Amino acid sequence: MKHLLRNIASLGLGLSLGLSISLSSQENTKSYRSDFDYPLLQDVLETVETYYVKTVTKDELVQAAIKGIFEHLDPYSSFLNHQELLDLKDSNRGEYFGFGFEVASEKDHISIIAPFANSPAEQAGIQAGDIIIKLNNTPTTETNLADILNQIKQHSLSHQSIRLTLKHRNDEAEFEVMLKPSTITIQSVASKLLDGNIGYVRLSSFQEDSTEDMVRTLSQWQGTQLTGLILDLRNNPGGLLDQAINIADLFLAKGRIVSTSGRFFDANSDYYASPQTMLANVPMLVLINKGSASASEVLAAALQENGRAKLLGETSFGKGTVQSLIPILNNGNAVKLTIAQYNTPKGENIHDIGIKPDIKVVSETGSNQKNMPIIDAISARTDVSQDTIVTSAITWMQHHDE
């Protein structure tokens, strides 16, 4: 079973692969329950503080206890201090500082989910599906994955470079890259009108302004007789749930978009499309790969299962849970907590399974396409010859029957 680890490789926090919604602070201002047996915890803390062979402060022990709580939960839940909370809010606006890649743990190794656009990771040639063999010459093993990721986080926070030894998926040859953390600004939506009046839209993440950017992009083609529309969700790790729902609604005139279910009332919701749509009669293809996760899968499944678009590419990552950002009272901290699972319009839970494409096209060595540089390639040449997946999509567009 694969598990997404906290996104400490990008900024220490950064854009999470989770579907993200927020709860108001009013929902978490309750006091301790009277039946909570915290005297036992207090006794343990005081005993360790008093008698342990080395000096350990009470604050260190409390932090360790908090860490233990979240290690007991799923990998998507975490405690955020004030700075991490600010970093997460920045990431939802497309602003990052770090190395620029998403990671997941699979059995005994760490793999790259997606390099961020225009990031140090992408510029170094890191691809979706790459496996991290070593960090600063320290081998990654099943027992030290958390330490490796924490080192990446600390190097980012202290503005220190890291040396990664990796190998591409389906390729045993190892290679090394040196990454220096930097500020990364991600434009969530980019577009180009291809030959044959085919619209191409690259959606790289689901940020606060993604729906607005998508509306602006599609509006420029309202007076154009498009022969097709390609929506590229490859290497899109997810983001804000409401943005995924709103963008799906732009393309759907009716039908369920997604449903969520959890233990408390507000975690149970059904989201349906409104009648207003854009480019309703234009044939549509959605590109997905192993780096398409979470909100990307919500959008892809909504368009596929409602019959609005065909999916082309590889089976997606398989992330079917929803995280909520819950403020807590102490010093501006917050908890990012898994509160629900989501199901596709037909009621499927794709967690650890992913979404299968209608048209299977496997990319070379994990990710022949390199995220946003596709746009640069399109600007320089109209045949997008550097991207075999986009070329396959164009060919399908030009020859499929309605």
N, C-alpha and C positions, 0 to 999 in steps of 0.2 A: 504494500500500500504506500502510495506517495503522500508526503505531507509537505505543505508549503511552510517554510520557516519565515519568521518575521523578517521584514524587509530591511535588514540592517546593512545590506550590501550597498544600498543606493545612497542613503544619507544618515544612516543610523536609524531612520524610520522610513520616511518616504512613502511613495504610492504603494499601498498594499494590494495584494492580489485578492483581497476580500471584497465582497460587496459591502459597502459602507453606508450606514445611516446613523443619524444622531438622535439621542434622547435628551430631553431638557433636564437641567439640573434639578428641577422640582421633583422629578421621578426618582431621585436618588438621595433625598435629604432625610431619609428615615434614620432613626437612631438604632443602636444595637438592640437586637431582640432579647427579651428577658431570659429566654431559654438557651442562649448561646453560652457555652461553657468556656468562656475566655480566661477564667482564673487558671486553668490548666496551662494554657499557652503562656500566661504571665509567669507562672512558676518555672516553666522550662526556660524562658528567656533569662530570668534572674539567676537560675542555677548555672547556666552556661556562662553568663557574664561574670559570676563570682568565682567559679572553680575551674574554668577551662585553663589549660596550660599556658596559653597565650592570651594577651589582652584583646578582647573583642567588645566593642562598644554596643550599647543597646540599639543604637540606630542601625549598625551593621546587621545585627540579628533580626531586627524588624524587616529590613530590606531582604534578607535571606528568606524569611518566612513568606513574604509577599512573592518572591521568586518561586518558592516551592509550590505555592498555590497555583500559579499559572503553568508550571511544569506539569501539574496534575491534570490540567485542562487540555484542550486541543491546541495545536501549534499556532492557530490564528488569534488566540486571545493573549493579551499582554497588558501590563501596567505601564502607563506613560507618565513620565515626570513632566514638569512644566515645559522644559525646552523641547522634549520629544513631541509634546502636544502642539507646540508652535510649529515644529518642523512638519508635522502631519498636515496642519492647516495650510502651510506653504505648499506642500506637495499637491494638495487638492486644487491649488491655483496653478499647478504646472511648474513650480520652482523647486529645484533640488540642489543639494550640495553633496557630492560623493563620487563614487566610481561609476554608477549608472548601470546596474544590472539587478534583475530579480533572480532569486534562487529558490530551489526546492530541495528537500532531502528525499532520496529514493533508495531504500534499503541501506546500503553502507556507503553512499557517496552523495555529494552535493552536485546538482546540475543547474545550469543556467536556464531560467525560464525565458527571459527576454532581455537583450541589451536595450537600454533607453536610447532614443534618437539623439544623435549629436553628442553622445556621452564619451568619456574616456574608454569605456568598455567597447562600444561600437567602433570607435576609431582605431582600437587595437586589433580589430578583427574577431572579437568574441561573437559567437553565434548562439541562437536558441538551441538548446539541447547539449551544449558543451558540458563536459564533466570536469570538475575541479579536482586535480590530482594532489596538488600541494599548494600551500600558502607559505611564502617566504621559506621554501625548502622543507617545511613541515608537512608530512603526508597527512591527508584527510582519511580518517577511519570512522567506523561506526561509533566509537567511544569518544571521539573528540570533536564531533561536528559542531556542538554548541560553542566550544572554545574557539574553533576556527572562525565561526561567524562573529563571535564577540571580538576577536582580533581585527576582523575587517571593519567592524563598527568603530572600534577605538582608533584605528589608523585613519579612518575618515574624519572623526571628530578632532583629531590632533593634526590634521592636514599632512599626514605621512603617506608616502607611496607604498604600494604592495606589489609583490611579485607572485604571479599565479602560474602554476603549471597545469595545463588543460589538455584535453583531447576532444576532437569533434565526435559527435555521435556517429556510430558506424565506421569509425576510423581509429586505429590503434596508435597512430603516430602522435607523440606528445609535442607540445610547443609551449613556450613561455612568453608572458607579456608582463610589462611593468606598467602599472596604472597609478596615476597621480590624481587625487580627488580634485574636482573643480565644480563650479556652479553650472547647473544645467537648466535650461529653460525649454520646456516642451510645448510645442504648438500641437494641440490635440487633434486638429483637423487640417488636412492639406489636400489639395485637389489639382486636377489637370484634365483638360478636355483632350482625349486621344483621337487619333485618326479614325474616321468612320463615325464621328460624333458619339463616341462612347465616353461617358463620364467616369472618371476615376477619383475615388475619395479614400484617403488614408486616415483612419481613426486610430490614433496611437494610445489614447488613454481616455478615461471618463472623468473629466475635471469639472469644476464649477461652471465653466463657460462652454462646455462641449456642445450642448444642445443649441445654444445661441450661434456658435460657430458653424454647426451643421446646417441650420436654417439659412444662414448667410451664404454658405457654399451652394446649397441646392437652389436658392433663389436666383443665382446668376445664370442658371440653365433653364429657368421657367419658359423663356422664349425660344429655346433651342430644341430642335426636333431630335432628341437623343434616341439612338438606336439601342442603347443599353447603359446600365449603371453597374460599376464594380465598387463594392465596399470592402476595403482591405482591413481586416481585423487581425492580421498576423502579428505575433509578438505584442499584442495588446493585453497587459496583465490584469486589467479591470479598473476598479475605482468606485465612483459614487453610483449607488443603485438608482437614484432618481434620474440621473442622466441617461442610464441605459434604457429605462422605461420610457422617458420622453423621446429619445431618438427612435426607439421602436415605434412609438405612436406616430411619428412623422411619416412612416411608411405603411402603416396599417389603418384601414378604415373601420375594422371591427375585429373582435376576437380577444381572447385572453392573451396578455403579454407574459405574465409570470405570476406565480402565487408563492407566498411564504407561510411557514408554519413554525410555531414555537410554543413555549410553555406559558408565556404571559400574553395578555389580550392583544396588545399592539403589535406583537410579532406575527399575527395571523392576518394576512391581507391577500386580496385578489386585485390584480391590476388589469384593466381592460382598455382597449384602444378607443379613441374618439373618432368621429366620422371625418374630421379634417385630415387630409394627407397632402403629400408633395410628390410629384412625379409618379403618380399612381399607375399610369399605363406603360411605364418604361420597364422592360425586362431587367431583372436584377440578379447579380451574382455576389455572394459574400465569400471572401477568402479567409480561411482559418488554418492554423497549424498548431503544433504542440505548445506554442507560446501564447495561444489565445485562451484566456482564463477568465472565470468569474463573470463580471459584467459583460465581457465580450461573448460569453456563452449564453447569457440571458438574451442578449440582442440577437445572436445567431439563431438560437432555438426558436425565438418568437417569430422571426421572419421565415424560417424553414417550416415550422409546424403549422403556421397559418397560410402556407402556400404562396407567400409573397416573393420568396427568393430561393434559389438553389445555393447550396454550400459547396465550395470547391477547395480542395487541399487535403489536409491531414486531420485525423481525429484530434480534437481540442484537449486541453489540459485535464479538465475534470474537477472543478471546484464548485460545490453545490451548497455552501453555507453562507450565512449572512452575518456580518459583524456590525455592532453598534458602538458608537463612541459615547461613553457615559461619563459625564463630569463627576468628580467627587470633591468634597468640600476642602480638603487639605492642600493648600499651596498651589492651586491651579493644576492639580494632577487630573488624570482621567484613566478610565479603564476601557480598553478596546476588547469587546466581549462577543463571542459567538452567541447569538440569541435565536437563530432560526435556520432552517434549511429552506431552499427554494426549489420549486418544481417547474418544469417547462409547461407550456400551454396544454399539453396532453397528459400532464401529471407525472412526468418522468423525473426522477432524481438522478442527475448525471455525475454525482460526486464520485471521484476516483474512477470514473468511466469515460467521461468526455462525450462530445457530440460527434457523430460520424458524418462526414461530408457526403453529399449526393454524388459528387464527382471526385474520385480519389486521385490526387496528383501529389506524389511524394517529392519534396524538395531534396536537393543534393546536399549531402553531408550535414543534415540537420537544418540548415537554413541558408540556401543559396541567396535568397533575398536578404537585404540588410536594412529592413525597417525603412526609415524616412529617406535614406539616399535614393530610394526608388523615385521619389519626386524629383530629385536632382537629375537622375538619369532620364526621366521623362522630359524634363525641361531641355536637356541637351540633345535628345534624339527621340523622334516620335514613334519608333518601332519598339521601344522598351526592350531591346534585345538582350539587355543585361539581367532581365528578370524572367525566368522561364515560367513561373507561376502566373504572372500577369499576362504573358504571351499566350499561355494555355487558356486563360479566361477570355482573352480577346478572340481567340480562335473559336471557342465555344459560343461566344456571343454572335459571331458572324455566321455560324452554320447551324445553330439549333432551330428547331421548329417550334412555333408557338403552340 
